[in-house]
């Protein structure tokens, strides 16, 4: 019998404003996927865990902006 544990990291679209190099970005995303994989393994066989820690590329609206003030 074959089982699988899978870790997935959501990778945001590239941003021009980011200061990290591509190698640093890749290493960070692989580390996130690796952490998700080990969370899946701890949870039991045949699990998929997603790391959804996505960095927003656009600023969030404040409550005042949402209310029109």
Phi, psi and omega in degrees: 000134179252133175237165181219140169240129186232135175244132183234138174241130177279127183252121180289163177298147180299145179241137179293330185283347182293142181262346182288148177283167179299319179298319178294317178299313180299314180299319180295317180291322176296322178296320178296317178296322179295317177298319178297320178300314182289331172294321178296318180296319179294330182283345179123179183290157175055052180240149171236126178238131179253133171267106184259024181286076184269131177278124180289136179265349178242144180294146177282151177282141176284165179300323179296318179295323180294322181278359176085020183248000000 
